[in-house]
Each structure stands twice: as structure tokens, then as C-alpha cells.
């Protein structure tokens, strides 16, 4: 089957976070048996190859505008004359949006369209192309309620976005969510959403260390709170339990934690493998509203490592996955201590084998195709 896959930004931009990580794995699964063409909502104008696939972008659609005052004012002015939420207007207000829609119409001709993430579905609506399947990475309006700053609340983001999200999610023939709990939320809206277990790519890196690892951008508020807990109450509880656990921290900004006891702070690493070969257990915290998943717990599993995760993340991905479940600093420290003593073990290898991208069938398209 011929497929047009719509993603947010170029697949090679690994520094931009989890959305691309997800799409690279979906594309690895789809390209095994289908002819796949990729359209990127953002990125430089032109055609190129990424992950062995042809990719295209019309250019001139900015991915992020928060650091550009002139662009922010343009988006705000656009919201005053439109019912669109910020999460839509940040794309549609720019001239490149029309070129991007025209490009998608051209590339989608004769192909089944799969959109991954909110921007791709928004572009498909603008292009007027039918969408066979959409992969929702989050429930976007949940994030807006939790994190929208005051100026956006005054512009009505918390009522604009739910309306737009429900309208858009009614367009595809099928809607899938990365999170089990998100599927439940969308079904409550009357949208027939299904959970999509992500296919994974096993990585040839092994580790025999007992270090606890954390990887992520230190300035992101949930990560900032998590790091404060790790070097504060989690460390204090580990000391009480008689566990002198070394930490390895990676990601932009983690260098600032280098002065803490038993902490190796790597900062940004060129390759994730450089981090994972230094740790034996990964901690994946999550604070605030629960939507979507954390790709870090799945990435750790690809490297054969278990994770300590809160119950809401385990429920979102797989309650029976290779995680140690802990809620709060004291429980996190207890889980780490139990793992180090060998009292708590999980079978990462067997779980990973069941989710291997080379053997996982895709429900994104009819199996008879």
C-alpha cells in the first residue's frame, strides 16, 4: 500500500524530543511492508531522505514561537480575529501554512494518509485530504488546562482548544493513542479511540552497573522537580536505608548538579547509548496532569534496562511492563533499594521481544492491505 505519513518535524531532528522518537519507530514498522512518503509540517523547504524514506517540507512554518516576541504578537492578534486556539494559530497564521497544505495535497494523491501528532492532523484538515489513521500523542486540552500561561488563558485557550481538538479528532477513520488512559478519555468524548502499543527497536548495548540514571532536559518543569527530588528527599531516604547509590544524570542543564554527592552529570550526550551503558536502572518521574506517555521508559527498555515509574505512567503504557512502580520520593527510594538488593526484578528481554518492531504487526491500516 502507498502511504503518506505526516509528522511534525524532520525525522533527523532528534534533539526536538519524544514526538520524533515515536514517529521513527512507527515508520520503521510501516516501511517494512508499505511504500511510505513522509511530509513534515515544519522544516526547511525541499526534499531529502531520512531513515531511508523520502521526506518533504514546504518550509516557512515555525515549529516554536515562544522565544520570538514578534511572532507571539502575530499569533495573539490572529487569535483575536479567529476562534482557533493558540496550538493551531501558531501554525496557521504564517504564510507558509498554505504552502504546506498544498504540498500535502500533492503528496497525498493516491496514498492513504496517516497523521502523527496534533500538527499533522491540523495540516490534513487544512489540505482537505481524508485521513485513514491518526496517532494522538497526548490529549492536548489536558495539557492546556494544566500548563497554559495566564495570557493564553485570557485569550480563551482552555475553551478554544477542547472544541478544536474534538472537531479534528472526528475527521480520521481511525484514532489511536499512545497512552491507554488517553484512549479511555477520548472514548468518553464519543471518539472510538484505540490504544497503540509502540513497536520498539532493541539496542545492542549492555550494562552491569548499579548506578541510577536520569535523562532529560533539566529546565523542563517536571524534570526540574524530579531532579530536586532525586538529590533531595530520595537521596535522604536512600541514606536512611543504607544505600549509597551513584547517580548518572544526562541532558541539557544537568551539569548544574555535578556538585552533589555521588552524582555524575554528563550534560547533553551525543548518543543516548553513552548514557545507557553507564546505568543499570532508570528513573522516569511524571508530575501534574497525566496524558500521553514517557518515551524514556520505552527507550530504557530498548537498551534492556528496567525503569522506576509512577503508577500513572505504568497504566498509560502497560501495567505489566518492565517497570518498578513507585509513587513519591520514599517509594522511589524503596524501589531502588529493592532492585539493588535483588528483591525486585523485571523481565525486560521478554517484554521487549513481544514489542520488537520487526515482528509487531500494525493496526494503523487494514491487515488485508
C-alpha positions as a Markdown table, in Angstrom:
| # | Residue | x | y | z |
|---|---|---|---|---|
| 1 | Unk | 0.0 | 0.0 | 0.0 |
| 2 | Unk | 1.1 | 3.6 | -0.7 |
| 3 | Unk | 1.1 | 5.7 | 2.5 |
| 4 | Unk | 1.6 | 9.4 | 3.1 |
| 5 | Unk | 2.8 | 9.8 | 6.7 |
| 6 | Unk | 2.5 | 13.3 | 8.2 |
| 7 | Unk | 4.9 | 14.2 | 11.0 |
| 8 | Unk | 5.6 | 17.4 | 12.9 |
| 9 | Unk | 9.3 | 17.9 | 12.1 |
| 10 | Unk | 12.2 | 16.3 | 10.2 |
| 11 | Unk | 13.0 | 12.8 | 11.5 |
| 12 | Unk | 16.7 | 13.6 | 11.9 |
| 13 | Unk | 16.0 | 16.4 | 14.5 |
| 14 | Unk | 16.5 | 14.1 | 17.4 |
| 15 | Unk | 17.1 | 17.0 | 19.8 |
| 16 | Unk | 13.5 | 18.1 | 19.5 |
| 17 | Unk | 12.1 | 15.4 | 21.7 |
| 18 | Unk | 9.8 | 12.4 | 22.0 |
| 19 | Unk | 7.5 | 13.1 | 19.1 |
| 20 | Unk | 10.1 | 12.2 | 16.5 |
| 21 | Unk | 11.3 | 9.2 | 18.6 |
| 22 | Unk | 7.8 | 7.9 | 18.3 |
| 23 | Unk | 7.5 | 8.6 | 14.6 |
| 24 | Unk | 10.8 | 6.9 | 13.7 |
| 25 | Unk | 9.5 | 3.7 | 15.3 |
| 26 | Unk | 6.1 | 3.9 | 13.6 |
| 27 | Unk | 7.8 | 4.4 | 10.3 |
| 28 | Unk | 10.2 | 1.5 | 10.8 |
| 29 | Unk | 7.2 | -0.7 | 11.3 |
| 30 | Unk | 5.2 | 0.7 | 8.3 |
| 31 | Unk | 8.1 | 0.8 | 5.9 |
| 32 | Unk | 8.6 | -3.0 | 6.3 |
| 33 | Unk | 5.6 | -3.7 | 4.0 |
| 34 | Unk | 4.4 | -0.4 | 2.6 |
| 35 | Unk | 5.6 | 2.3 | 0.2 |
| 36 | Unk | 5.9 | 5.3 | 2.6 |
| 37 | Unk | 6.3 | 9.0 | 1.7 |
| 38 | Unk | 6.8 | 11.5 | 4.6 |
| 39 | Unk | 5.5 | 15.1 | 4.8 |
| 40 | Unk | 6.9 | 17.3 | 7.6 |
| 41 | Unk | 4.8 | 20.1 | 8.9 |
| 42 | Unk | 7.9 | 22.1 | 9.8 |
| 43 | Unk | 11.5 | 22.1 | 8.5 |
| 44 | Unk | 13.4 | 23.6 | 5.6 |
| 45 | Unk | 11.8 | 23.8 | 2.2 |
| 46 | Unk | 12.8 | 20.9 | 0.0 |
| 47 | Unk | 13.1 | 17.1 | -0.4 |
| 48 | Unk | 15.5 | 14.8 | 1.3 |
| 49 | Unk | 15.9 | 11.3 | 2.7 |
| 50 | Unk | 15.7 | 10.4 | 6.4 |
| 51 | Unk | 15.6 | 6.9 | 7.9 |
| 52 | Unk | 15.8 | 5.6 | 4.3 |
| 53 | Unk | 12.5 | 7.4 | 3.4 |
| 54 | Unk | 11.7 | 10.3 | 1.1 |
| 55 | Unk | 10.7 | 13.4 | 3.1 |
| 56 | Unk | 9.3 | 16.7 | 2.0 |
| 57 | Unk | 8.6 | 20.1 | 3.6 |
| 58 | Unk | 7.2 | 23.4 | 2.2 |
| 59 | Unk | 9.3 | 25.4 | 4.7 |
| 60 | Unk | 8.3 | 28.7 | 6.5 |
| 61 | Unk | 6.1 | 27.1 | 9.2 |
| 62 | Unk | 7.9 | 27.6 | 12.5 |
| 63 | Unk | 7.9 | 24.8 | 15.0 |
| 64 | Unk | 8.1 | 27.0 | 18.1 |
| 65 | Unk | 7.4 | 30.7 | 18.6 |
| 66 | Unk | 7.7 | 31.2 | 22.3 |
| 67 | Unk | 11.1 | 32.8 | 22.1 |
| 68 | Unk | 10.1 | 35.2 | 19.3 |
| 69 | Unk | 8.1 | 38.2 | 20.6 |
| 70 | Unk | 7.1 | 39.4 | 17.1 |
| 71 | Unk | 5.8 | 36.0 | 16.2 |
| 72 | Unk | 3.9 | 35.7 | 19.5 |
| 73 | Unk | 2.2 | 39.1 | 18.9 |
| 74 | Unk | 1.3 | 37.9 | 15.4 |
| 75 | Unk | -0.3 | 34.7 | 16.8 |
| 76 | Unk | -2.1 | 36.7 | 19.6 |
| 77 | Unk | -3.5 | 39.1 | 17.0 |
| 78 | Unk | -4.6 | 36.2 | 14.9 |
| 79 | Unk | -6.5 | 34.7 | 17.9 |
| 80 | Unk | -8.4 | 37.9 | 18.4 |
| 81 | Unk | -9.9 | 37.5 | 14.9 |
| 82 | Unk | -10.3 | 33.8 | 14.9 |
| 83 | Unk | -11.8 | 31.1 | 17.1 |
| 84 | Unk | -8.7 | 29.0 | 16.7 |
| 85 | Unk | -6.6 | 28.1 | 19.8 |
| 86 | Unk | -3.0 | 29.1 | 20.2 |
| 87 | Unk | -2.0 | 25.5 | 19.4 |
| 88 | Unk | -3.5 | 25.9 | 15.9 |
| 89 | Unk | -2.9 | 29.6 | 15.3 |
| 90 | Unk | 0.8 | 29.2 | 16.0 |
| 91 | Unk | 0.9 | 27.4 | 12.6 |
| 92 | Unk | -2.0 | 28.7 | 10.6 |
| 93 | Unk | -1.2 | 32.4 | 11.0 |
| 94 | Unk | 2.0 | 32.1 | 8.9 |
| 95 | Unk | 2.1 | 32.3 | 5.1 |
| 96 | Unk | 4.0 | 29.0 | 4.9 |
| 97 | Unk | 0.9 | 27.2 | 6.2 |
| 98 | Unk | -0.9 | 27.4 | 2.8 |
| 99 | Unk | 2.2 | 26.1 | 1.0 |
| 100 | Unk | 2.4 | 23.2 | 3.5 |
| 101 | Unk | -1.3 | 22.4 | 2.9 |
| 102 | Unk | -0.7 | 22.5 | -0.9 |
| 103 | Unk | 2.3 | 20.2 | -0.6 |
| 104 | Unk | 0.3 | 17.7 | 1.5 |
| 105 | Unk | -2.5 | 17.7 | -1.1 |
| 106 | Unk | 0.1 | 16.9 | -3.8 |
| 107 | Unk | 2.0 | 14.2 | -1.9 |
| 108 | Unk | -1.2 | 12.5 | -0.6 |
| 109 | Unk | -2.6 | 11.9 | -4.0 |
| 110 | Unk | -3.2 | 8.2 | -4.5 |
| 111 | Unk | -2.0 | 7.4 | -0.9 |
| 112 | Unk | -3.5 | 6.5 | 2.4 |
| 113 | Unk | -2.8 | 9.4 | 4.9 |
| 114 | Unk | -1.6 | 8.7 | 8.4 |
| 115 | Unk | -1.1 | 11.7 | 10.7 |
| 116 | Unk | 1.0 | 11.5 | 13.8 |
| 117 | Unk | 0.6 | 14.3 | 16.4 |
| 118 | Unk | -1.7 | 17.3 | 16.5 |
| 119 | Unk | 0.1 | 19.5 | 13.9 |
| 120 | Unk | -0.2 | 16.7 | 11.2 |
| 121 | Unk | -3.9 | 16.3 | 11.7 |
| 122 | Unk | -4.3 | 20.1 | 11.7 |
| 123 | Unk | -2.5 | 20.3 | 8.3 |
| 124 | Unk | -4.6 | 17.4 | 6.9 |
| 125 | Unk | -7.7 | 19.4 | 7.7 |
| 126 | Unk | -6.3 | 22.5 | 6.0 |
| 127 | Unk | -5.3 | 20.4 | 3.0 |
| 128 | Unk | -8.7 | 18.8 | 2.8 |
| 129 | Unk | -7.3 | 15.3 | 2.5 |
| 130 | Unk | -9.0 | 12.2 | 4.0 |
| 131 | Unk | -7.1 | 10.7 | 7.0 |
| 132 | Unk | -7.1 | 6.9 | 7.3 |
| 133 | Unk | -5.5 | 6.9 | 10.8 |
| 134 | Unk | -4.3 | 9.4 | 13.3 |
| 135 | Unk | -2.0 | 8.8 | 16.2 |
| 136 | Unk | -2.7 | 11.1 | 19.2 |
| 137 | Unk | 0.5 | 11.7 | 21.2 |
| 138 | Unk | -1.4 | 13.4 | 24.0 |
| 139 | Unk | -4.9 | 14.8 | 24.9 |
| 140 | Unk | -3.8 | 18.4 | 24.1 |
| 141 | Unk | -6.6 | 20.1 | 26.0 |
| 142 | Unk | -5.5 | 18.3 | 29.2 |
| 143 | Unk | -2.1 | 19.9 | 28.8 |
| 144 | Unk | -3.7 | 23.3 | 28.2 |
| 145 | Unk | -5.7 | 23.1 | 31.5 |
| 146 | Unk | -2.5 | 22.2 | 33.4 |
| 147 | Unk | 0.1 | 24.4 | 31.8 |
| 148 | Unk | -1.4 | 27.2 | 29.7 |
| 149 | Unk | 0.2 | 30.5 | 30.9 |
| 150 | Unk | -2.1 | 33.4 | 32.1 |
| 151 | Unk | -2.0 | 35.3 | 28.8 |
| 152 | Unk | -3.3 | 32.3 | 26.8 |
| 153 | Unk | -6.0 | 31.7 | 29.4 |
| 154 | Unk | -7.1 | 35.2 | 29.0 |
| 155 | Unk | -7.3 | 34.6 | 25.2 |
| 156 | Unk | -9.5 | 31.6 | 25.9 |
| 157 | Unk | -7.1 | 28.7 | 25.2 |
| 158 | Unk | -8.7 | 26.4 | 27.7 |
| 159 | Unk | -12.1 | 26.6 | 26.0 |
| 160 | Unk | -10.8 | 27.1 | 22.4 |
| 161 | Unk | -8.6 | 24.0 | 22.4 |
| 162 | Unk | -11.1 | 21.4 | 23.6 |
| 163 | Unk | -13.5 | 22.5 | 20.8 |
| 164 | Unk | -10.8 | 22.3 | 18.1 |
| 165 | Unk | -9.4 | 19.0 | 19.4 |
| 166 | Unk | -12.8 | 17.3 | 19.3 |
| 167 | Unk | -13.5 | 18.6 | 15.8 |
| 168 | Unk | -10.2 | 17.4 | 14.5 |
| 169 | Unk | -10.4 | 14.0 | 16.1 |
| 170 | Unk | -13.7 | 13.4 | 14.4 |
| 171 | Unk | -12.0 | 13.6 | 11.0 |
| 172 | Unk | -9.9 | 10.4 | 10.8 |
| 173 | Unk | -11.3 | 7.0 | 10.0 |
| 174 | Unk | -9.3 | 5.6 | 13.0 |
| 175 | Unk | -7.9 | 7.3 | 16.0 |
| 176 | Unk | -5.1 | 5.7 | 18.1 |
| 177 | Unk | -3.5 | 6.9 | 21.3 |
| 178 | Unk | 0.0 | 6.2 | 22.6 |
| 179 | Unk | -1.5 | 6.1 | 26.1 |
| 180 | Unk | -4.1 | 3.6 | 27.3 |
| 181 | Unk | -5.6 | 6.2 | 29.6 |
| 182 | Unk | -5.8 | 8.7 | 26.8 |
| 183 | Unk | -7.9 | 6.2 | 24.8 |
| 184 | Unk | -10.3 | 6.0 | 27.7 |
| 185 | Unk | -10.6 | 9.8 | 27.8 |
| 186 | Unk | -11.3 | 10.1 | 24.1 |
| 187 | Unk | -13.8 | 7.3 | 24.2 |
| 188 | Unk | -15.6 | 9.3 | 26.9 |
| 189 | Unk | -15.8 | 12.1 | 24.2 |
| 190 | Unk | -17.5 | 9.7 | 21.9 |
| 191 | Unk | -14.4 | 9.2 | 19.7 |
| 192 | Unk | -13.7 | 5.5 | 19.0 |
| 193 | Unk | -10.0 | 5.6 | 20.0 |
| 194 | Unk | -7.8 | 2.6 | 20.4 |
| 195 | Unk | -4.5 | 2.2 | 22.3 |
| 196 | Unk | -1.5 | 1.7 | 20.0 |
| 197 | Unk | 1.4 | -0.2 | 21.6 |
| 198 | Unk | 4.6 | 1.2 | 20.2 |
| 199 | Unk | 7.0 | -1.1 | 18.3 |
| 200 | Unk | 10.5 | -0.9 | 19.7 |
| 201 | Unk | 14.0 | -1.2 | 18.3 |
| 202 | Unk | 16.3 | -3.3 | 20.5 |
| 203 | Unk | 19.7 | -1.6 | 21.0 |
| 204 | Unk | 22.9 | -3.6 | 21.3 |
| 205 | Unk | 24.2 | -2.0 | 24.5 |
| 206 | Unk | 24.6 | -3.9 | 27.8 |
| 207 | Unk | 25.2 | -2.5 | 31.3 |
| 208 | Unk | 26.3 | -4.2 | 34.6 |
| 209 | Unk | 26.5 | -1.1 | 36.7 |
| 210 | Unk | 24.3 | -0.4 | 39.8 |
| 211 | Unk | 24.0 | 3.4 | 39.0 |
| 212 | Unk | 20.6 | 5.1 | 38.9 |
| 213 | Unk | 20.1 | 7.1 | 35.7 |
| 214 | Unk | 18.0 | 10.1 | 34.7 |
| 215 | Unk | 18.0 | 11.6 | 31.2 |
| 216 | Unk | 16.1 | 14.7 | 30.1 |
| 217 | Unk | 16.2 | 18.5 | 29.8 |
| 218 | Unk | 16.8 | 19.8 | 33.3 |
| 219 | Unk | 14.9 | 23.1 | 32.7 |
| 220 | Unk | 11.6 | 21.4 | 31.8 |
| 221 | Unk | 9.4 | 21.9 | 34.9 |
| 222 | Unk | 8.5 | 18.3 | 35.6 |
| 223 | Unk | 12.2 | 17.3 | 35.1 |
| 224 | Unk | 13.3 | 20.2 | 37.3 |
| 225 | Unk | 11.1 | 19.0 | 40.1 |
| 226 | Unk | 12.2 | 15.4 | 39.6 |
| 227 | Unk | 15.9 | 16.2 | 39.8 |
| 228 | Unk | 15.3 | 18.2 | 43.0 |
| 229 | Unk | 13.5 | 15.2 | 44.5 |
| 230 | Unk | 16.3 | 12.8 | 43.4 |
| 231 | Unk | 19.1 | 14.9 | 45.0 |
| 232 | Unk | 16.9 | 15.8 | 48.0 |
| 233 | Unk | 14.3 | 13.5 | 49.6 |
| 234 | Unk | 15.1 | 10.4 | 47.5 |
| 235 | Unk | 18.8 | 10.6 | 48.4 |
| 236 | Unk | 17.9 | 11.2 | 52.1 |
| 237 | Unk | 15.7 | 8.1 | 52.1 |
| 238 | Unk | 18.3 | 6.0 | 50.4 |
| 239 | Unk | 20.8 | 7.1 | 53.1 |
| 240 | Unk | 18.4 | 6.1 | 55.8 |
| 241 | Unk | 18.1 | 2.7 | 54.1 |
| 242 | Unk | 21.9 | 2.4 | 54.0 |
| 243 | Unk | 22.1 | 2.6 | 50.2 |
| 244 | Unk | 24.9 | 4.7 | 48.8 |
| 245 | Unk | 23.5 | 4.8 | 45.2 |
| 246 | Unk | 25.6 | 6.6 | 42.5 |
| 247 | Unk | 23.5 | 8.8 | 40.1 |
| 248 | Unk | 24.2 | 9.4 | 36.4 |
| 249 | Unk | 22.4 | 12.4 | 35.1 |
| 250 | Unk | 22.2 | 13.4 | 31.4 |
| 251 | Unk | 20.5 | 16.0 | 29.3 |
| 252 | Unk | 20.8 | 19.8 | 28.8 |
| 253 | Unk | 21.3 | 21.6 | 32.1 |
| 254 | Unk | 22.1 | 18.6 | 34.2 |
| 255 | Unk | 25.7 | 19.8 | 34.5 |
| 256 | Unk | 24.5 | 22.1 | 37.3 |
| 257 | Unk | 24.0 | 19.0 | 39.5 |
| 258 | Unk | 27.7 | 18.0 | 39.3 |
| 259 | Unk | 28.4 | 19.3 | 42.8 |
| 260 | Unk | 26.0 | 16.9 | 44.5 |
| 261 | Unk | 27.3 | 13.8 | 46.3 |
| 262 | Unk | 27.7 | 10.6 | 44.2 |
| 263 | Unk | 26.4 | 12.4 | 41.1 |
| 264 | Unk | 28.0 | 12.1 | 37.6 |
| 265 | Unk | 26.5 | 14.9 | 35.5 |
| 266 | Unk | 27.0 | 14.3 | 31.8 |
| 267 | Unk | 25.1 | 17.2 | 30.4 |
| 268 | Unk | 23.8 | 16.7 | 26.8 |
| 269 | Unk | 25.1 | 13.5 | 25.3 |
| 270 | Unk | 25.7 | 13.0 | 21.6 |
| 271 | Unk | 24.3 | 9.4 | 21.6 |
| 272 | Unk | 21.8 | 8.1 | 24.1 |
| 273 | Unk | 23.9 | 4.9 | 24.3 |
| 274 | Unk | 26.6 | 6.9 | 26.0 |
| 275 | Unk | 24.2 | 7.4 | 28.9 |
| 276 | Unk | 22.5 | 4.0 | 29.0 |
| 277 | Unk | 25.8 | 2.0 | 29.1 |
| 278 | Unk | 26.6 | 3.8 | 32.4 |
| 279 | Unk | 23.4 | 3.0 | 34.3 |
| 280 | Unk | 21.6 | -0.1 | 35.5 |
| 281 | Unk | 18.2 | 1.4 | 36.4 |
| 282 | Unk | 16.4 | 4.4 | 35.0 |
| 283 | Unk | 14.1 | 6.7 | 36.9 |
| 284 | Unk | 11.2 | 8.2 | 35.0 |
| 285 | Unk | 9.1 | 10.6 | 37.1 |
| 286 | Unk | 6.0 | 12.5 | 36.0 |
| 287 | Unk | 4.2 | 15.3 | 37.7 |
| 288 | Unk | 0.9 | 17.1 | 37.1 |
| 289 | Unk | -1.8 | 16.1 | 34.7 |
| 290 | Unk | -1.4 | 12.7 | 33.1 |
| 291 | Unk | -1.6 | 12.5 | 29.4 |
| 292 | Unk | 0.5 | 10.7 | 26.8 |
| 293 | Unk | 3.4 | 8.6 | 27.7 |
| 294 | Unk | 7.1 | 9.0 | 28.6 |
| 295 | Unk | 9.3 | 7.7 | 25.8 |
| 296 | Unk | 12.2 | 7.4 | 28.2 |
| 297 | Unk | 10.8 | 4.3 | 29.9 |
| 298 | Unk | 10.4 | 2.7 | 26.4 |
| 299 | Unk | 13.9 | 3.9 | 25.4 |
| 300 | Unk | 15.3 | 2.3 | 28.5 |
| 301 | Unk | 13.6 | -0.9 | 27.7 |
| 302 | Unk | 15.2 | -0.9 | 24.2 |
| 303 | Unk | 18.5 | -0.8 | 26.0 |
| 304 | Unk | 17.5 | -3.7 | 28.2 |
| 305 | Unk | 17.1 | -1.6 | 31.3 |
| 306 | Unk | 14.2 | -1.5 | 33.8 |
| 307 | Unk | 12.7 | 1.8 | 35.0 |
| 308 | Unk | 11.2 | 3.2 | 38.2 |
| 309 | Unk | 7.9 | 4.9 | 37.1 |
| 310 | Unk | 4.9 | 6.3 | 38.8 |
| 311 | Unk | 1.6 | 4.3 | 38.6 |
| 312 | Unk | 0.0 | 6.6 | 36.1 |
| 313 | Unk | 2.8 | 6.0 | 33.6 |
| 314 | Unk | 2.7 | 2.3 | 34.0 |
| 315 | Unk | -1.1 | 2.4 | 33.5 |
| 316 | Unk | -0.6 | 4.5 | 30.3 |
| 317 | Unk | 2.0 | 2.3 | 28.6 |
| 318 | Unk | 1.5 | -1.3 | 30.0 |
| 319 | Unk | 0.7 | -2.2 | 33.7 |
| 320 | Unk | 2.6 | -5.4 | 33.2 |
| 321 | Unk | 5.7 | -3.8 | 31.6 |
| 322 | Unk | 9.3 | -4.0 | 32.9 |
| 323 | Unk | 8.9 | -1.2 | 35.5 |
| 324 | Unk | 9.2 | -0.9 | 39.2 |
| 325 | Unk | 6.2 | 1.2 | 40.2 |
| 326 | Unk | 6.7 | 3.9 | 42.9 |
| 327 | Unk | 4.7 | 7.0 | 43.8 |
| 328 | Unk | 6.7 | 9.7 | 45.6 |
| 329 | Unk | 10.2 | 10.0 | 46.9 |
| 330 | Unk | 10.0 | 7.5 | 49.7 |
| 331 | Unk | 8.5 | 4.8 | 47.5 |
| 332 | Unk | 11.1 | 5.6 | 44.8 |
| 333 | Unk | 13.9 | 5.1 | 47.2 |
| 334 | Unk | 12.4 | 1.9 | 48.4 |
| 335 | Unk | 12.1 | 0.6 | 44.8 |
| 336 | Unk | 15.7 | 1.5 | 44.1 |
| 337 | Unk | 16.9 | -0.3 | 47.2 |
| 338 | Unk | 14.8 | -3.4 | 46.5 |
| 339 | Unk | 16.3 | -3.5 | 42.9 |
| 340 | Unk | 19.9 | -3.2 | 44.2 |
| 341 | Unk | 19.4 | -6.0 | 46.7 |
| 342 | Unk | 17.9 | -8.3 | 44.0 |
| 343 | Unk | 14.5 | -8.4 | 45.8 |
| 344 | Unk | 12.7 | -6.7 | 42.8 |
| 345 | Unk | 13.3 | -7.9 | 39.3 |
| 346 | Unk | 11.5 | -7.5 | 36.0 |
| 347 | Unk | 12.0 | -9.4 | 32.7 |
| 348 | Unk | 12.9 | -6.7 | 30.2 |
| 349 | Unk | 14.1 | -9.0 | 27.5 |
| 350 | Unk | 10.8 | -11.0 | 27.2 |
| 351 | Unk | 8.7 | -7.9 | 27.2 |
| 352 | Unk | 10.9 | -6.2 | 24.6 |
| 353 | Unk | 10.8 | -9.3 | 22.4 |
| 354 | Unk | 6.9 | -9.0 | 22.3 |
| 355 | Unk | 7.2 | -5.4 | 21.1 |
| 356 | Unk | 10.0 | -5.8 | 18.6 |
| 357 | Unk | 9.4 | -3.6 | 15.5 |
| 358 | Unk | 10.5 | -6.4 | 13.2 |
| 359 | Unk | 7.7 | -8.7 | 14.4 |
| 360 | Unk | 5.0 | -6.3 | 15.5 |
| 361 | Unk | 2.0 | -6.0 | 13.1 |
| 362 | Unk | 0.5 | -2.6 | 12.6 |
| 363 | Unk | -3.2 | -1.9 | 13.3 |
| 364 | Unk | -2.8 | 1.5 | 11.7 |
| 365 | Unk | -4.0 | 0.1 | 8.4 |
| 366 | Unk | -6.3 | -2.9 | 7.5 |
| 367 | Unk | -4.2 | -6.1 | 7.8 |
| 368 | Unk | -5.5 | -7.3 | 4.4 |
| 369 | Unk | -3.9 | -4.4 | 2.6 |
